[in-house]
Amino acid sequence: MAELRGVFWDVDGTLADTEMDGHRPAFNQAFEDLGLPLHWTPEHYADLLSVPGGMARVRFSARQQGVSLDDDLLLTLRGRKRERYLERCRSGHVRWRPGVLRLLRELDCAGVQQWIVTSSGRGSVSALLSGGGDGSWPFQGIVTADDVPEGKPSPAGYLHALQASGLSAEEGLALEDSAAGLRAARASGLACLLTPSPWDRDLPPLHGLAVAVLEHLGERERPAHQCWGPPCPQGLVTLEYLKFLLDPPA
């Protein structure tokens, strides 16, 4: 009988709506600051999201447009983008997804381990966490692109977090929003609950790989619509529902 002892959170698109309202405009501001001939529209950025990791997207986009970026310039760009992203987080442009703060508190009160596993860098995660809440977060650890050799869809981040947490994959559940994240979680052996990002075009055919798919985690005044999986009472993802997903009755 499986017992839920750990929840592993993705960041971008899962914890918060960071991509279109946070990372994209922060990169565009950094490009402008440094005089680079790059600008990402929402449509172009949606295409770039198939490339895991912000700086990997920069390299890919620059190659597409014939823009040369050396290592020193990339390092400067990374620092400037982090500054701009932090500004956006602190000014309220980046919003937590519905139900996230509620579920974080519930899991914390129940003593369930919570870990962040993301293909973003540690600076971006720190910017998000410092820009909201009271500064106290219930995460036992954070695994970022700086900690593993490969980002999602590689399972490296999740395997690293499982080892650090002392938990087996059967004792944990991942929360993701993307095809790359879903593949990474499943490759590590973790069951995965999806709250999809609307711009991930590769995700709908993969819904069956998840234990459930809901538009978000739900609030009492804003229940979540469900796309797949066992019915979620009142459209609210709770600790009891996560336990049920991990160990449904025979």
N, C-alpha and C positions, 0 to 999 in steps of 0.2 A: 504493500500500500504506500503510494507516494505521499510525502508530506511537504507542503510548500514552505521552504525556509529562506528562499532568496528570490528577489525580483531584479531583473537587469534591464535598465532603462537606456534606450537610445536617446539622443538629445534633439538633433535638428529635425523638426517636424513631428516629434513624439512628445517631448517635454514642452516644447514651445514652437510657435510659428516663426522660426528663425530664418528660414531660407529667403523668401521673397521680401519680407519686411526688415530683415536684419543683415544677413550676409551679402545679398545681391547689392543693395544700395551702399553698404560699407565698402565693398570692392570698387564700385563705380566711383565713390568719393576718393578712394585711394588712387585709382587710376588717374583721376583728374589732378589730384595733388602732385603726382609725380610726372605729369605731362605725358602719360602713355595713351596711345591711340586705341584704347579698348573701352567698350561700353556694353553692358549686358542688359538687354531688354528682358522682360519677364518670359517671353517666348523662347529666346535664346538660352536663358538661364535654365528653363525647364528641360531643354535638351542637354545642357551641361550636367545636370544632376545625375545622369547615368554614369558620370565619372566620379568615383568616391574621393572626397577630400578637396578642400578649397584650393590649395596650391597646385594640386594635380589638374584641377579645372583651369587654372590660370595658364599653366604650361600648354594644355591641350588647345585652349582658345587662342593663345598667342601663335602657336604653330599653324592653326587654321587660317589666321589672318596675316601670316608672314611677319610677325613682330618678334624681334630678337630680345630675349631677356637673359642676362647672365646671372650667375648665382648671387652676386652682391646685390643686384637690383631686386631679385626675388626676395632676398632677406629683408631689404628695406621695405618692399611692398607688403610683406607679411606683417611687419611691425606697424606700418601705417594703417593697414586694414584693421588690425586688432584695436588700435586706438579709436578708429571710426565706429567699429562694431560696439565697443564699450560705451561710446557716447550714445548710440542708439538704444542700447539696453537700458542705460540709466535714465534716458528721457522718455521711456515708456513706449517706444515703437515696437518692441518685441513682446508679444503677449503669450502667457502660458495657455496651453490648450485646455479646453473644458474638462474638469474632473481631475486634472493632474495634482493640484495642491491638496485636494480632498483625499485622494488615494495615497499620496505620499504620507500624509498625517496618519491615516488609518493603518498603513503598513508599519509605520514607525511605532505607533502605540502597541501594536501586536508583537513587536520584537522581530519582525521579518527583516532580514538583511536586504539592503538596497544598494545597488551598484550602478554606476554610469558606464556604458560601453559605447564609444563613438568613434567615427572616422575623422572627426574634427580634431584640431590641436588643443592642447591643454589651455592655451591662452583664450581661445574662444569659449570654452566651457567656463573658465573663471569669470570671463566678462558677463556671461549670461547669469551665473549664480550671484555675482556681486551686484547685478542690476535689478534684482527683485527679491521680495521677501525680507525677512529680518536678519539675514546673514547666517542663520543656523539651518543647515540642511541635513537630512537624515541619511546621507550616503556613507556607507562604510568604506567605499573606495571609488576611484575614477580611473578608467582605462581609456586612453586616447590614442590618436595616431602616433604620438610621440613615444608610446610604450611598446609597440609591436611593429614587426617588419612590413605587414600588409594590412590595408584597410578592408572594410567590407566590400565584396561578399566573402572574403576570407574569414574563417571562423577564429582567426588568431586572437582578436580582442576578447571574444567570449571565452575562449579556452584559458586565456590569461586571467580573466576575472574569476572563472570557476576555480582555478588553482589557488588564487589568492584568497578566495572566500572560504576555501575548505569544503565547498559543497559539491555534490555530484550533479550532473545535468538533470537527473530525475527529480531533484529537489528544488529546481529553479524554473522560472518562466521569464521569457524576454518580452518586452514591449517595443514594437517597431512600427514604422510607417512606410517602409520602402521595400522594393524587391531585393535590393542588395542586402538590407538588414535582415529580411526574412530568410534569405539563403544562408547568411552568416550564422544566424541563430540555429537554424535547423542542422547545419553542418556540424555545429558544436554539440548537438544532441539535445538542445533546449527546445521545449515547446514554445510557441510564439503567438501572442495576441497582437493583432494588427489594428492600428487606427490610421488608415491610409492617408497619405498626402495626395491631394487631387491632381498634382502634376506628374505623378509617377505612372507613366504609360505602360510600363512593363508589369505592373503589380496585379491588375484584375485577373489574368489567367492563373495566377499563383495562389489565389485565396484559399484553395483547398489544402495548401501546405500549412496553414495556420489553424490553431485550435478554435479561433473565433475572429470575426472581423466586424468592428463597429466604427462608426464615423468619428467618434471620440470616446472618452471615458465616461462622460455624462455628468450632469449636475441635476439636482432635484427640479430646478426650474427650467432645465434644458436637457431632457433625456436624449440619449443617443439612439440613432437609427442603426439597426443591425443588418449586416449584409450576409453573414455566414456564421454557423456554429450554434451551439446550444443556446436557447433563449436566455437573454440577460434580463432579470427581473427589473422592471421600472426603467430600463435603459440606463442603469447605473452599474458600472464596473466596481465591484467591492472586493474585499479580501475573501469573502465567502464564495463569490463567483470565481475568482482566480483559483481557489482551492478546488472547486468543482471541476474547472477545466483541466487541472493537473491530475485529478483522480475521479473521473466520472463514475457513477454507479454502474455496475455490470448490467 
